Amino acid sequence: MFLELDKDQLSVLRRALEARVRDMHLRLGSEPGDEGFRREAALATQLLRQVEALERQAGHRACNIGDVESLPEEDDT
């Protein structure tokens, strides 16, 4: 699958993913959640990492990149 985005769209996508991942991790921290939700949180985190990498490749460094990268990684166990 191919998705073409300009730099502004990429920034909006990153901010939306950051908010979603943050909310998901907060929920997982306060309640265990089901396996489907844990998998969705892991996939959202992975997608956010990919978008951050695309921004770096495009030379557009995210201003809050350190905040989200400090979120815990999901175990695949």
Steps between C-alpha positions, in 0.01 A plus 500: 500500500621848418397827663630830371517781758654845505695623804199674657286188468781288643521730804125480555511121471785481753317721751181295464692176549686645799170589666349160425805306620521711817132437577535129433803465725327693777203266475726195501673638808176543693321186385639187337280515191432211271744335261347675198551841660859414596568396141346822367716704741811317380410557134424869563838540671674326210323723249597810699866391490477462121346846460772649723764332283339642186509848654868461582573381146313801364708728722200605706590422861204463735509748788355259762675190374665425836167491687349221296819300452513463877175303495545135591545253218243224474607142555390246243467234768 
